[in-house]
Structures are given as structure tokens and as C-alpha cells.
Amino acid sequence: MKNTSLLFFSSLIVSSLFAANKNPVLRIHQDSRAVAAVKEVPLVSYADVLAEATPSVVAVYTSRIVQPSYYQRAPEGIQELFRYFGRPVPESSVGVEPQERLQQVGVGSGVIISEDGYIVTNHHVVQVQRGRAADEIRVRLSDGVEYVATLVGSDKKTDVAILKIEPEEALPAVTVAESSNLRVGDIVFAIGNPLDVGLTATQGIVSALGRDSFGILGAGSYENFIQTDAAVNQGNSGGALIDAAGRLVGINTAIVSRTGGSIGIGFAIPSDMALNVVTNLIESGEVPRGLLGLLPVNLTPDLADAFNLPSTRGALVNQVQLDSPADKAGIKHGDIIMQVDDVEIESAPQLRLVVSQMRPGRKVAVELIREGESLHLPVVLGSLTGSLVSSAAEQEILEGVLFESIDPSSRKALSIPDEVVGVLVSDLLPESPYAALMSVGMVVLEVNGQSVTSPAELNLQLQQGINRLYIWSSGSKQFMVIRL
């Protein structure tokens, strides 16, 4: 679709609004068998597999409404000025009123996961700029039929979005496999619309599993990528990663490349994770996430030696938030978390991911090592998407950021000069949307030009929209901007 229709702007409003409580129930085909149990006879051609799976993949086109520029709105009186400088006279200046228009700004892919029209894609595919959703989203099926899609919901932290179209007949929905059954070496295919050339399939293998340390999705995100060497290029985002049985095992999302083209390092969101996100978006319009209320870090070899541990497996508790679920359960800084329920913890990012996939209010068993002894502590998870479970919740003015007034002990511990007067950032969760901007030990001196000395004063000066903060950090002062 090269030229986007300018008609029926009223449909754009409908396509951008979709009440969560009106969403039909998601019905998908699932197959829990490992691929070896599905295809017992080795294949020399995957033509039949691709013929069945490819119709489930769609091209996704995003557009935004573009306002007429001053040049296009030029009054007739300055026609001669345009001619004098050798510029073409805008048609609108000759009695034609300029109109808003739709401009295509992005192209990606999506996967049909239900016969009634639910389509999963990437969050970044349906965004046009600075977190703003596209004004129109269109999908093109493999048979060339196009639909205007409704954005049901989108989750930036996992880069997953769910669309809905209203087909006249049942669509060719993909069968969803359990990505937890994947093994390194399994054959996979990436299907999508790279560079808008049309639906394309490439073959590779699963190169690695559980990739979570690349920071591809940004601060506070949840990464658990499948790595593949199947060629993935721009436009493949949101497309399908399928196994040798033609089942969906992942949503293609990102690549590592110095040139912008595929060099054999592609990443896909596991189908288990994507399905969990879209189901919550459909049912409630958000993704509820469990919260422990602690800051975990990876164990280095030196730290493992210092704690007399045989390996670097586990997540070291660096800090516990006051009155958080972890604090109430008795977890302390210096504990090494080894397991949550039946999930063994290998690293700090994995701990964050595992807990985020659990429902708030759920009681979990946390196995940890403290001073060489193994302990099992029950913890009732708080809610990351709601207010933090803390007696200091009224001081949590920015999500995931805890502020305190500066007292003599904190001033001495953080080497804050006496002339620095403001509000201290005393705690900062990695899941916080402000984690990339703020840091523990930072002091907010002014908010929108007004001096602040307490969390209450800071809260009073913050406003919806853009806020100008003057801060002290690491011995220097500077301005920063945050948006509420």
C-alpha cells in the first residue's frame, strides 16, 4: 500500500479507541507438544509447512495525520513572492483550501492469532514518534485484502501490541506452540514483510535462548529473547518466528547490525511471553505485574567468592525497599535469591522477568542463601502497575522513584555538600520509567523554577506535561526535563 486513502477520517477515531471491557474473548489454537513429537519423519522440503503458516502473517502499515504547512496555506497575495524566488505556487494558494492528509510513516508485520481477527505485532511498529500511536493502522492479508485495524492495547516494556480487525469470514490463524519447549538447534523460519517487498520466509536455527542483557527495549523493560540466525530485516518486526511444524514460537522484534541489514543475529519475543501480554491487554487493557520491591544485581566471580558461593548463579539483593513485600517477608540486602516457586534463578534480569510474569497478590516461595544457609520465605507479591506496597507510598511521586528529605546521615553517607539543599532520590526501581534519567543519590533542587526541600513540596510543584528540574548529581548541577 503506497498511497493511503484520505477518506473516512471518522473511522480513524474509531480505530484508535477500543474499550477493554468490550473486547471479545481471545480464542487461539495451541499445541503443547515438542516439535520432535509432531514431525516424526525428517523433511527435505518445508514448502507445505510454509504454505500453511504464511497466510497467518500480515503486513502492517502505520500513518499519521499531517497538517498543511504554512507553505501550503499561503494566501493568494504572496503568489508573486513564490514566483520571484523561483518556487512553484502551491495549489492551495489558488483558491483551494488545504486539507489534512494521512502520511504513511511505517511498515512492519503482524501475526493472526485468532480466526476472528486478533493480530499480534510489536509496540514499536504501531508507534509513529515519541510514544505516540499511529493515527491509522492498516493490515494487508496475504491475499491482498486490507483492513483498518483497531489498536486494542500495547505494552512498551515487552514491545508487544495487539490489533483487532473485523473480517467477514474466519481468518487463517496460526497455531501457537509453547516456546518453553524450544532448544538451541531447532529449525525456525522468520516470516514477515521486510522492506515492504511482500511476505517473505527465511530459514535458520535457534541460536540461543533467554537473551536478556542487551538493553534493546530500554530501561525498565523485560527481555527474554529467542536468538536466531534466520535473516530478519527492517519490516520483519512483528512477524512470525515459526518452528518446523509451522507453529508460532516467537514474534520477530530486533536485530544486531552495524549496517541495518541482517548479519545473522536476530531476536524474537517468545510466544509464551507474547501470549501472556496480549491476553492481559485484551481482558483488562493493561499488563498486571508482580512486585518484590528490591533491587537485584548479577553476581560477579569476585562477589561469588566473597559470599562463598560455588558459582555466579542467582540474583544478589542489593537493596530492599522499606515496607515492600520483600521487606515484610524478611528478605535482606546480601541475600542471594536462587529460586522463586519452581523457577531457578540464574541472574538479576531473569528474577525481574519471572516476578513480572506473576499476578500481584500471589503468594510465592522464595528460596535464598543467607550467610551460607538456605532459607525458604513466603512472599505475597505487590503490584508494579498499581501503587507500590509501601508505607512511604505517598512519597512515591514518580512511579518507581522514592524521595526523602536530606538528613545529616544521608548527607554524610552520600557526600552531599552543605550548600546543596533539596529532595534526595533515595531509591529507584529498575522498572521505573524514570530509571534512565534519575539515579539514587541525585538531589532535586528546583522544580519548574521553584526551590523544593521536601517530597511534599516537590509533589506540589510537579504538573501534568513537561517539567523542568534543576538537580545536583555527582558534584555538578544541571537541568533535566521529565514528562508526566
C-alpha positions in Angstrom: 0.0 0.0 0.0 1.9 3.0 -1.3 -0.9 5.7 -1.2 -3.1 5.9 1.8 -6.7 6.9 1.3 -7.7 10.3 2.6 -11.4 9.3 3.1 -13.4 8.4 6.2 -11.5 10.2 8.9 -14.2 9.3 11.3 -13.0 5.7 11.0 -9.7 6.8 12.4 -11.2 7.9 15.7 -13.0 4.5 16.0 -9.8 2.6 15.1 -7.8 4.5 17.9 -10.3 3.8 20.6 -11.2 0.3 21.9 -12.7 -0.2 25.3 -11.0 -3.1 27.1 -14.2 -4.4 28.6 -15.8 -4.8 25.2 -13.1 -7.0 23.7 -14.3 -10.4 22.6 -12.5 -13.3 24.3 -9.3 -14.4 22.6 -9.6 -17.9 21.1 -6.4 -19.4 19.8 -5.1 -22.8 18.7 -2.4 -24.1 21.0 -0.2 -27.2 20.7 1.9 -28.1 23.7 3.9 -30.9 22.1 7.6 -30.6 21.4 8.4 -30.3 17.7 10.0 -33.8 17.6 6.7 -35.4 18.7 4.8 -33.6 15.9 7.0 -34.4 12.9 8.5 -37.9 13.3 9.7 -38.1 9.7 12.6 -35.8 8.6 11.6 -33.3 5.9 13.5 -32.5 2.8 11.2 -29.6 1.9 9.2 -27.2 4.1 7.0 -26.0 1.3 3.9 -27.5 2.8 4.7 -26.1 6.3 5.2 -22.6 4.9 2.1 -22.8 2.7 0.1 -23.3 5.8 1.8 -20.8 8.1 2.4 -17.9 5.7 -1.3 -16.8 5.3 -1.3 -16.1 9.1 1.3 -13.3 8.6 0.2 -9.8 7.6 1.8 -6.6 6.6 1.2 -3.7 8.9 1.2 0.0 7.7 1.0 3.0 10.0 0.1 6.5 9.1 -0.2 9.8 10.8 -2.4 12.9 10.1 -0.2 15.7 8.6 -1.4 19.3 8.9 -0.9 21.6 5.9 2.3 23.6 6.2 2.4 27.4 6.0 3.8 27.0 2.5 0.7 25.0 1.5 -1.6 27.5 3.2 -0.1 30.5 1.5 -2.6 33.2 0.7 -3.1 34.4 -2.9 -1.4 37.7 -2.1 2.0 36.2 -1.9 1.9 34.1 -5.2 4.2 36.6 -6.8 6.7 36.2 -4.0 6.9 32.5 -4.7 7.3 33.2 -8.4 10.0 35.8 -7.7 12.1 33.2 -5.8 11.5 30.6 -8.4 9.3 28.4 -6.2 6.2 26.7 -7.5 3.0 28.3 -6.5 1.1 26.0 -4.1 -2.2 24.8 -5.4 -3.9 25.8 -2.2 -2.9 29.4 -2.8 -5.1 29.4 -6.0 -8.4 29.2 -4.2 -8.1 25.6 -3.0 -8.4 25.1 0.8 -5.6 22.8 2.0 -6.7 19.7 3.8 -5.3 17.4 6.5 -3.9 14.2 4.9 -2.7 10.8 6.0 1.0 10.2 5.5 2.4 6.6 5.7 5.3 6.6 8.2 6.0 3.0 9.0 5.8 -0.6 7.8 6.0 -3.8 9.7 4.5 -7.2 10.1 1.9 -8.9 12.3 0.6 -12.4 13.0 -3.1 -13.5 13.0 -3.6 -15.4 16.3 -7.4 -15.9 16.2 -9.9 -16.6 13.4 -12.0 -13.6 14.5 -9.2 -11.0 13.8 -6.8 -10.6 16.7 -3.3 -9.8 15.3 -0.2 -9.6 17.5 2.7 -7.2 16.5 5.4 -5.1 18.1 4.7 -2.0 20.2 7.3 -0.1 18.2 5.5 -1.0 14.9 2.3 0.9 15.9 4.1 3.9 17.3 5.0 6.8 15.0 7.1 9.1 17.2 7.9 9.8 20.8 5.5 7.1 22.1 2.5 8.4 20.1 0.3 5.8 18.5 -0.3 5.9 14.8 -3.5 7.8 13.6 -4.3 4.9 11.3 -3.2 1.3 11.3 -3.9 -0.8 8.2 -3.1 -4.5 7.7 -2.8 -6.3 4.5 -3.5 -10.0 4.4 -1.6 -12.5 2.3 -4.4 -12.4 -0.3 -4.1 -8.6 -0.7 -7.3 -7.7 1.3 -6.8 -4.7 3.5 -8.4 -3.7 6.8 -8.3 -0.7 9.1 -7.2 -2.1 12.5 -8.1 -1.1 16.0 -5.3 -0.9 18.5 -6.6 -2.9 21.4 -3.5 -2.4 23.6 0.2 -2.0 23.6 3.0 -2.8 26.1 6.2 -0.9 25.7 8.1 -2.9 28.4 7.8 -6.1 26.3 7.4 -4.5 22.9 4.1 -6.3 22.3 0.9 -4.9 20.8 -2.4 -6.4 19.9 -4.6 -5.3 17.0 -8.2 -6.2 16.0 -9.8 -6.3 12.6 -13.4 -7.2 11.8 -13.3 -9.8 9.0 -16.3 -11.1 7.2 -15.2 -14.7 7.4 -12.8 -16.7 9.5 -9.1 -15.8 9.1 -6.2 -18.3 8.8 -5.0 -18.1 12.4 -1.6 -19.5 13.3 -1.2 -22.4 15.7 0.7 -21.2 18.8 3.4 -23.5 20.3 4.9 -23.4 23.8 8.2 -21.6 23.3 9.4 -23.2 26.5 9.9 -26.4 24.5 12.4 -24.8 22.2 16.0 -26.0 22.1 19.1 -24.5 20.6 19.5 -26.0 17.2 15.8 -26.3 16.4 15.0 -25.2 12.8 12.9 -22.0 12.6 11.5 -19.7 9.9 11.1 -15.9 10.1 8.1 -14.8 8.1 7.3 -11.1 7.5 7.3 -8.1 5.2 11.0 -7.0 5.1 11.5 -3.6 3.4 7.9 -3.8 2.2 8.8 -6.3 -0.6 6.0 -8.6 0.4 5.6 -11.7 2.6 9.0 -13.4 2.8 10.2 -16.5 4.6 13.8 -17.1 5.7 15.3 -20.2 7.4 17.6 -20.6 10.3 18.0 -22.2 13.7 17.5 -21.2 17.3 20.9 -19.8 18.1 20.4 -19.1 21.8 17.6 -18.8 24.4 16.9 -16.4 27.2 18.9 -13.4 25.9 18.2 -10.7 28.5 21.2 -8.4 28.8 21.2 -6.4 25.6 19.1 -3.4 26.7 17.3 -3.4 23.3 14.0 -2.3 24.7 15.4 0.3 27.1 15.5 0.8 30.8 12.8 -0.9 32.9 11.9 -3.3 30.1 11.6 -7.1 30.2 13.8 -9.0 27.8 13.8 -12.8 27.2 14.7 -13.1 23.6 15.0 -16.1 21.3 18.1 -15.6 19.2 18.1 -16.8 15.6 20.3 -16.7 12.5 17.2 -16.6 10.2 17.5 -13.4 8.2 15.5 -10.6 9.8 15.5 -7.2 8.3 13.6 -3.9 8.7 9.9 -4.5 8.2 10.1 -8.0 9.8 9.3 -6.5 13.2 6.1 -8.0 14.5 6.3 -11.0 12.1 6.3 -14.7 12.9 9.0 -17.0 14.0 7.7 -20.5 13.4 9.0 -23.9 14.0 9.4 -26.9 11.7 5.8 -27.8 12.3 4.5 -24.4 11.2 3.6 -23.3 14.7 4.3 -19.8 16.2 7.2 -19.8 18.7 8.1 -16.1 18.6 7.5 -12.6 17.4 10.4 -11.1 15.5 11.5 -7.9 17.1 15.1 -6.7 16.7 18.5 -7.4 15.1 22.1 -6.6 16.0 23.7 -5.0 12.9 26.2 -2.2 12.1 24.7 -1.8 8.6 20.9 -2.0 9.3 20.8 -5.3 7.4 20.8 -8.9 8.7 24.1 -10.3 9.8 22.6 -13.4 11.4 21.8 -12.1 14.9 18.0 -11.6 15.2 15.8 -11.6 18.3 12.2 -12.7 18.8 9.9 -12.5 21.8 8.9 -16.0 22.9 5.3 -16.9 22.1 4.6 -17.8 25.8 5.6 -14.2 26.9 3.7 -12.6 24.0 0.6 -14.6 24.6 0.6 -13.6 28.3 0.9 -9.9 27.4 -1.8 -9.9 24.7 -4.3 -11.9 26.8 -4.0 -9.3 29.6 -4.3 -6.4 27.2 -7.5 -7.8 25.8 -9.0 -8.7 29.1 -8.1 -5.6 31.2 -6.3 -3.1 28.9 -3.0 -3.4 30.9 -0.5 -5.9 32.0 -0.5 -6.6 35.7 2.9 -7.4 37.1 4.1 -8.7 40.4 6.5 -6.8 42.6 9.0 -7.9 45.2 10.3 -4.4 46.0 14.0 -5.0 45.8 17.0 -4.1 43.6 18.8 -7.2 42.4 22.2 -7.3 40.7 24.2 -10.1 39.0 26.8 -11.9 40.9 30.4 -11.4 39.6 33.1 -14.0 40.2 34.5 -11.8 42.9 31.2 -11.4 44.6 30.6 -15.1 44.4 33.9 -15.7 46.1 33.2 -13.1 48.7 29.9 -14.8 49.5 31.5 -18.3 49.4 29.3 -19.4 46.5 30.3 -22.1 44.1 29.1 -20.2 41.0 27.6 -16.8 39.9 24.1 -18.3 39.6 21.4 -16.4 41.4 20.5 -12.7 42.0 22.2 -10.7 44.7 19.8 -8.5 46.7 21.5 -5.1 46.6 18.7 -3.1 48.4 15.3 -3.8 49.8 12.6 -1.1 49.7 11.1 -0.2 53.1 7.8 -1.9 53.7 7.8 -3.6 50.4 6.6 -7.3 50.0 10.3 -8.4 50.2 10.9 -6.4 53.4 7.7 -7.7 55.0 8.8 -11.3 54.2 12.2 -10.8 55.8 14.4 -10.6 52.7 17.5 -8.6 53.4 20.3 -7.0 51.4 23.1 -9.5 50.9 20.6 -12.4 50.3 21.1 -14.4 47.1 17.8 -15.4 45.6 18.1 -18.8 43.9 14.6 -19.8 43.2 11.0 -18.4 43.0 8.4 -21.2 43.3 9.7 -23.8 40.8 11.7 -21.4 38.7 15.5 -21.5 39.2 17.0 -18.0 39.1 20.2 -17.6 37.0 20.5 -13.8 37.0 19.0 -10.5 38.2 17.3 -9.8 34.8 15.7 -13.2 35.0 14.4 -12.6 38.5 12.8 -9.3 37.4 11.2 -11.1 34.4 9.9 -14.1 36.4 8.3 -11.9 39.0 6.8 -9.6 36.4 5.0 -12.5 34.8 3.3 -13.3 38.1 0.0 -11.9 39.3 0.0 -9.3 42.1 -1.3 -10.8 45.3 0.1 -14.2 44.5 1.9 -16.0 47.3 5.3 -17.3 46.2 8.0 -19.3 47.8 11.4 -17.6 47.6 14.5 -19.8 48.1 17.6 -17.8 49.0 21.1 -18.2 50.5 22.0 -16.1 53.6 25.4 -16.4 55.2 25.8 -19.8 53.6 22.5 -21.1 54.8 19.5 -21.9 52.6 16.2 -20.3 53.6 12.6 -20.5 52.2 10.5 -17.4 52.7 6.9 -17.0 51.6 6.2 -13.6 49.9 2.9 -12.0 48.8 3.7 -10.1 45.7 2.8 -6.4 45.3 1.7 -4.7 42.1 4.1 -3.0 39.8 1.4 -1.4 37.7 -0.6 -0.2 40.8 0.8 1.7 43.7 3.9 0.2 45.4 3.2 -1.7 48.6 4.9 0.7 50.9 4.1 2.9 53.9 6.0 5.6 52.1 3.7 5.4 49.1 2.6 9.0 49.5 6.3 9.9 48.9 6.4 7.9 45.6 5.5 10.9 43.5 7.1 9.5 40.3 6.4 5.8 39.6 9.2 3.7 41.0 11.1 6.7 42.5 11.3 7.2 46.3 12.1 10.7 47.5 13.3 11.7 51.0 14.3 15.0 52.7 18.1 15.2 53.2 19.1 14.5 56.8 22.6 14.6 58.3 23.2 10.9 57.9 22.3 10.8 54.2 24.3 14.0 53.6 27.4 12.4 55.1 26.9 9.0 53.5 26.4 10.4 50.0 29.0 13.3 50.4 26.3 15.9 49.7 27.8 19.4 50.2 26.1 21.6 52.9 25.1 24.2 50.2 23.1 21.6 48.3 19.5 21.8 49.6 16.8 19.8 48.0 15.0 16.5 47.9 17.0 13.2 47.7 16.3 10.3 45.4 16.7 7.5 47.9 15.5 4.6 45.9 14.9 3.8 42.3 13.4 0.6 40.9 14.9 -0.6 37.6 11.3 -0.9 36.3 10.6 2.8 36.8 10.0 4.8 33.6 12.4 7.4 35.0 15.3 4.9 35.6 17.2 6.1 32.6 17.0 9.8 33.8 17.4 9.6 37.6 19.7 7.8 40.0 20.0 7.1 43.7 21.8 9.9 45.4 20.6 12.6 43.0 19.2 15.7 44.6 16.3 17.7 43.1 16.9 21.4 43.9 14.2 23.1 41.9 11.0 22.1 40.1 9.8 24.5 37.4 11.9 27.3 38.9 10.7 26.7 42.5 13.1 25.5 45.2 12.0 22.3 47.0 13.2 20.9 50.3 10.7 18.1 50.9 8.8 15.4 49.0 5.6 17.3 49.6 6.9 20.5 48.1 8.3 18.5 45.1 4.9 16.9 44.6 3.2 20.3 44.7 5.4 21.8 42.0 5.1 18.9 39.5 2.5 19.3 36.8 1.0 17.3 34.0 3.1 17.5 30.9 6.7 18.8 30.8 8.5 19.7 34.0 11.9 21.4 34.3 14.0 20.0 37.1 17.3 21.5 38.4 19.3 18.8 40.0 22.6 18.0 41.7 24.4 14.8 40.9 28.0 13.6 41.3 29.3 17.0 42.2 27.6 19.0 39.4 24.4 20.8 38.8 22.3 20.6 35.6 18.8 20.9 34.2 16.7 17.9 33.2 13.2 17.5 31.7 10.7 14.9 32.7 7.2 14.4 31.3 4.2 13.3 33.4 
